[in-house]
Amino acid sequence: MKKYIYPLLLIAGLMTIVSGCRKSRLDLVDQSAYAYNTYFTNIGALNQATIASYATLVHPGLWAREYYYIFDLLGHEAKRASFLQGAEQELGDYSFGSNNADLSSLWSSLYRMIFRTNLVIDRAAAWNPTATADRAKLNQYLAEVKFLRAYAYFHLVTLWGDVPLYVDYQTTLNNNYLSRSPAADVWKQIEKDLTEAEATTELPAVYPAAELGRATKGAVIALLGKVYLYQKKWAPAQTTFEKLMGAPYAYKLDADFDNVFSITNQNTPENIFQIMDQQWTDWGIGSPYYMFGNGAEQVGKQTHTGRAMEYGWNDWKNVYISNAAVKAFTYTNPANGQLYTDPRAKSTFYGTTASGGETVYCQQCAAGAKTYPFDATDPQGDYRWKKYEYYHLMEKYGDPKSPINGQVIRLADVMLMLAEAQIQQGNMGTAPLALIDSIRSRSHAFLYTTLGDKENAMKILMRERQLELCGEQSRYFDLLRWGIIKQTINAEKAAEPGTGTQPFQDKHRLFPIPDVEKNYNPNVAKDIRNGWN
């Protein structure tokens, strides 16, 4: 015991000295530290907070990795290969539940985005600068974070329905156990955020090169039109989308469809809002594997996506393109009644000449072009992804760090949504026909001379969205809002080699509320029916 006495006496003496210090000395605050009350009081700090809101776009569940798996697999454009296990396997066969890691990450990152945008809005109001330049920048940042908050809630309400609605930072601090708000209230908040952002005169239509990736006024308008479309508000959707078809907006279809998904797609005139995966001067700082479990801020500034390597047939080959997606590119030409293979097939997947897929790779490699080694004995069909790949430049990638920017909203998508809004209002004439044919013309597909009646026009529109946007995480949302997801997914899955199941159940029309939320928020947990939603 004696050996412990002297250390204890020493500790006691130190405690006496400390207790004799003035309390004010102990309460000193480091004024240079990031703090809620002291830091966000200048435009540079608010810009950092705004950029931090964008950073969540590459957090777990979103665009660095899980987002493409979630919606390509659930929309049955991709199907799992044997290498794909765990949470992604559950998505592929619709066996997921409330503990699915990818869906939990999606939910968490969307609310993290909302939390950060609410902080910007709160601190902007508290600071309230009087300088003209500061006020202009502050208004711009407010419009940007309202766009991001609307983007987050658009996903939450579309995928989960009734969800907690946090619209200010103080509520998050003082009552973060909100009950679920009705979906109608969430849609109203989304519209409010976007209409306020659109009305912000300081939000630019174009940014300088150093600020590419920030939300423009065009991005706000495009998302607002999409929000109207999803609520079947056809006339407001049409009016909103039409704003983007001319000045002051200079969007146009890229003359080269492949360029929209290439390593040079940063500056395509078709971009409306994109995820910046491009290689900047400090892009290589940190681990190229940051998307596997760590947030970007924990391991450096890398902002790339792992999609090219994970989907890549000559790298990790975790997924195929589904046979149903491949078959969709072959359809009847109404002009002659003959089967026709759409030229966009060659830009979308590697396959066979008969399928229309690309059959050559490494066209710009030092060793020269090579033939894609299609395996005709593969029981699943050896069709593999080409969109968002760059095997024309190299044979293998080496690391999961694709520099191809992710397309969130692009002009062709908007044009097809505009055509849909027109058709849904009974207009099957020259306006929607011209929109559809201009997109087809870019890819040198045959042009329609008529859309026929409304039913036929919608069939054409649905196929155009499937082919044009294949592999862009749009189809799941399209099938869901058209109300045909159950019959479509089950029919395709039943016909898929090696599958033969009909896994989509009625409950799948909404995602299950994640366990992470149920275990944290008792007011949400008590409202869940059948352990699902």
N, C-alpha and C positions, 0 to 999 in steps of 0.2 A: 504493500500500500504506500510505503514511504516514497517510492519513485514517482507517484502521482501527485504528491503534495506540492512540490515546487511549481510544476506547471499550473496547477490550480490556483495557487497564490498569484502567479504572474498574470493569469487571465483576470482574476478578481481585481488586481491593481489596474489593469488596462481598462476594465469596465468603470472603475472609479474615475479615472482620468476622462473617459469619454462622457460620463454622466455630468462632469463638471463643465463641459463645453457649452457654449451658448447655443440654444436651439436654432437660432437664425442661421448659424454656420452650417448646421446639418441639413437645412432646408434649401440650400443654394441650388439653383437649377442651371444646367448647362444651356446657355442661350443659343448655342450653335447647333444643338441637337434638333432632330425632326420632332416636332410636337404639334398637337392639334391647335393649341392656342397661340403659339408663337411662330410657327414656320410658314403657314399658308397666308402670308400677308404681303406678297409681291407677285408680279405676273410670272416670273420665272418659276416660282414654287407651284403656282396653279397649273402651269404648263406641264411640270413634272407629274403632278397628280393626274392630269388629263392623259398623259402618255401612259401612266400606270394603269389607267382604265383600259386602254387599248391592249396592254400587255396580257390581260386575261384571255385574249383571243387565242393565245398560244399556250394556255395552261391546260392541264389534264382535262379530257373530255371535249376539248375544242380542236382548233385547226392544226395544231402541231401533229396530232396523231389520231385520237379516238374518234373525232367527228366523222372522218371519212369511213371508218369501219362501221360505225353505228348506222349511218344512213345508206351506205352502199349495200351492206348486208341485209338490213331490214327492208330495203326497197328492192331486194333481189336483183340488183345489177351486178353485185359481186357474190361469189359463193366461196366458202372456206375451203382451203386445201388442208391436207393432213397436218401441216406445220402449225396451223392456227388453233390455239387451245384457249381454255379459260373463258374470260368474259366475252371474247369475240366469237368463240364457238357457240356460246349461248345465244348470241344475236343471230347467228346464221341459221339456227334451227328453231328459233323462237322459244327456247326453253328458259329464257332469262326470268329472273324474279326481282324482288325489291332489293336484293343484295348485289345486283350486277355492278361490278366496279366501274365500267365505262359509263353507264347511265347515272350512277352516283356522282361521278366526276363531272359529267355534263351539268347536272343540277347544281353542284357546288360552285363550279366556275361561273355559271350564269349569275348566281346570287353574289359571288365575289365581284363580278363586274358591276352589278347593281349597287353594292356597298360602296365601291370606289367612286362611281358616278355620283351617288348621293353625297359623298364627302366633298367632292368638287363643288356641287351646287350649294351646299351648306356654307362652305368657307368663302365662296364668291359673294354670297349675300352678306356675310359678316364683315368682309373686308370693304366692299363697296367703294372702289377707288373713284376719284374725281378727275384724274388726268385723262384726257381724251384718248391717248394711245393705249393706256392700260384698260380703259373701259371697252374699247373696241376689241382688244384681244380677249378680255374676259367674256364678252358676249359670244365671241367665236367659240371659245372653249365650252361655254354652257351649251351651245347648240350641238357641239360634237358629243358631249357626254349624254345629252338627251337622246341623240341618235343611238348611242351604244346601249342606254337603258332600254329604249324601245326594242332594239335588236334582241336583248336578253329576254325581255318579257314576251316578245313575239314567239320565241322558242318555248318558253315555259307554258304559255297559255295554249299553244297549238298542240304540244306534246303531253301536257299533264292536266289541262283544263283549269279547274279552280286551284289557285295557288296563293300563297301569302304575298301581299302587295305592299312592299316597302318603298315609300316615295320620298322619305327624308332621312337624313343621317341621325337625327335625334331619336327618332322612333327606334332605329336599330340599336342605339345605345341603351335606351330606357325601357323598351318593350320588344325584345327580339323573339317573342313567342306569339307572333301574330297568327290568327286563324286564317284559313283559306278564304280569299275573296272570290265572289262569283266571276266566272270567265268574262261576262259582259263588262264588269268594272275594270278588269285588266285590259280589255280591248280599248275601252274609253281612255285609259291612261296612256296607252301606246299612241293612240291618235293625238292626244293632247301634246305629248312630248314631240312628236314629229311635226305637227302643225306649228308649234312654237319654234322649233328649230328651222323650219322652212321660212318662217317670217323674219328670221334674224338676218339683217342686211349685211352684217359683218362676216357671215359664213360664206366663203368663196366658192365659186364654181370650179376653179382650178387652183392647185397649189404649185409652188415652185418645186423643182426636182428634189430639194433637200427635205421636203415635207410630204412626199408622196406616201399614200397609205392612210392619210387622215380622211375623215368623212367630209365629202363635199356637199354642197346644196343638192346636186344631182343625186347623190347617194340617199339623202334624206327623202327626196321626192320619190325615188324608186321604191324605197321601203314602205313609204306611206301608201303608194298605189298597191303594193303587194298586200298590205294590211287590209285595205278596202276589198281587194279581190277575195281574200280568204274569208271575209264576212259576207260575201255575195252582194256587196254594194257596187254593182256593176258600173253605174253612171259615174260616181265619184272616182272609181278606179280608172275608167277611161280618161276622164278629164285630167287626172293627175299624171298618168303615163304620157299623155300627149304633150305635156310641158317639156319632156326630154327629147322630143323629136325635132327640135329646132333651136334657134338662138334664144338665150345666150349659151346654150349647150352645144358642144361640137362633137358629141359622140357619133361614131359611125362603125359599121361592121368592118372588122379587119379583113383586108383582101385575102389573107391567108389564114384559113381556119386553123391550121396546125400551129401558127404563131401564137394563138391565144393561150396555148398550153405548153409553150416552149420556155427556155431559159431567158428569152428576150421579151417575155410578155409583160414586163413592167410598164412599157410605154404603148401598148396596143390601144388604139382609140376606142376600143370596145369596153374597156374597163370602166365600171361605175363605182364598185367598191371591191377591194382585193385585200388579201392577207399578204403582207410583204415578207416573202421568203427569200428575197434577193440577197446576193452576197455583197455586204458593205465592207468597208475597210476593217472594221472590228468584228466582223461576223464570225470569225474563227475562234474567238475567245470562249473558253469553256469547253465542255464536253459535247460532241456531236450526238450523244445519246440522252440529251437533257429531257426529251419528251417521254422517257421511260420512268416516270414516277417522281421527277423533280420539277418544280416550277422553274421557268427560265431565269428568274432573278436569283436562284440559288446556285447556279453553275455558270453564269456568264450571260453574254448578250446574244447567243445564238438564237435565231428566230426562224430557222428553216423547218421543213416538214420531213417526216420519214416516209411519206407515201411512195415515192419512186422506188426506194429500195425494198420496202415491205411488199408492194404489189409487183415488183419487178420479177419477171419470169427467169432472168439470169442471175438473180441475187437471192432474196429471201423467199420469193414466190409463195407468199402466204395465202393468196386468193387467186381464183380464176375470175374471168368475166362469165356471168351465167349464160347457159345455152339459150335461155329465153331472151336475154338481151341481144345475143348474136343473131338469133332468128328474126328479131324485130327489124333488122336492117334489110331484110328481103320481104317485099310486099308487092301488091299488084299495081301496075301502072294503069289508071283508069282510061287512058287514051287508047290503049290497044289490048287490055285485058291480060297482058303478059306479066310474069314475075319479073321484078326489078330489084337490083341490089344497090342500095343507096351508097354513094361515094364516101359518105362520112364513116362508113365501116372501116375503111383503111386508116383513118385518123384515130379510131377508137380502140381497135384491138389487133393483136397479132393472131393470124389463123391460116386459113387456106385460101387459094385463089377462088374457089367456089363460094366461100363464105363472104368474100369481099374484103377480108382482113389483110393487114400488111404481112408480107411474106419475106421481107428482107430487113436486116438491121445492120448497124455499124457502117452506114453509107459514108460517113466522114471520118472513120477510124484510119489510122496509118496503114493498117494491113488490108484495108478495103472492105467492101460489103460482104456480108455473109447471109446465108439462107436461114430463116427462122426454122428451128428444128421441131416442127409440129409432130406430136406423137399421136398417130392415128389409133394406137392401142390403148390410150388413156381412157378408162371407162367414164370419166367425167367430161371428156372433150377437152382438148388441150388449147383452148382459146385463152389468151392472156392479154392483160391491159397494155395499151400503147399510150392512151391519153394520159398526160402528166408524166410520161417517161421520156428519157433522152438517150435511148440506146442507139440512136443514129450517130451520136457523138463518141460514145465509148461502149466497150463490151461489158464492163462491170463497173459498179459505182465505188465500192470500198467502204463507204460510211453512209449512214442514213441521214443525209443532209442535202436534200433537193433544194435548189435555188429557184424552182418554178413557183411563181406567186399563185396563191389560191384564189379562184374566182368565186366571190360571194354573190355579187350581182353584176351581170354584164348586159350589154345592149340587146343581144339576141333574146335573152330571157325576158327583158322588158317588152320587146316587140311582140313576143308570143303571148305574154300576159295581156297586152293591149288588144291583140287580136281576139283573145278569149273573152275579154270584157265586152267587145263589140258583138261577138257571136251570141253571147248569153243574153244580149238585149235584142236579138232577132235580126242583126245585121250580118248577112252572109255575102255581102256584095264586094265591091272593089277594094274597100279599105282593109278588111282583114286579109283578103286574098293577096293584096300587094305586100303586106307585112310578111306573110308566110313565104311567098315566092321570092322576096328579096333575100331571105335567109337561105333558102334552097339554092338560089342562084349563086351565092357566094361559094358553095361547095360543088357547083356544077351538076346539081340534081335536076331532074326534069321539073318543069313548072306546071302547076295546076291552072286550068282555064276556068274552073268553077269550083266552089266549095259545096254545092248542092244544098240540101235542106239543113236545118240546124243540127239534127242528129249526125249527119254525115260530116258536117263542118267540124263538129266537136271531135269526131273520130280522127279526122286529119290533124286537128290541133293537138290532140293527145299524143299521136304518133310523132309529130314534129318535136314536141317537148321531150319525148323519150329519146329520140335519136340525137337531137341537137345537144341536149344537156346530159347525155349518158355519162355516168361517173362523176357528176358534179353535185351529188347529194341533193338532188331536186325531186327525184321520182317518188320517194317515200312520202314527201309532203304533198305532191300532186295527187297521188292515189288516195291519200287520207282525206284531202278536202273535196275530191270528186265523189267520195263515198263508195269507191269500188275496190278498196284495198283488200278486203277479205277474200272476195272471189278471185281477184287477180293473182294475189300471192299464192293462194292455195292451188289454183289451176297450174301456175308455173312450177311450183314446188312438186306437185304430183307428177309432172311430166319430166322433171329433171333426172338425168341418169344418176343412179345410186341414191336417190332420195325417196321419191314415191310417197311423200307424206303431204298432209294438209294441216300445217301447224298453226295457222293464224286463227285465233279464237276471238270472240267478240270483245273480251277484256283487253285485247291488244290495241284497240283503237285509242287507248290512252296508256301512257307508260305508268308502271307502278311507282307510287311515292317511295323514294329511296329510304332504306333503313336508317341511313345517317340522319335524315330529317325526322323520321318517326321517333327515333330514340332521343332526339334533342328537343323537339317541340311537341309538348303534350297536346296543344290545341290543334295541331295538324293530325296527330296520331288518332285522336278520338273521332275524327271525321272520316276516317278511311273505311271503305266498305270491302268486306271479303279479303282483307289483307292486301289489297291491290291498289285501288285508287278511290 
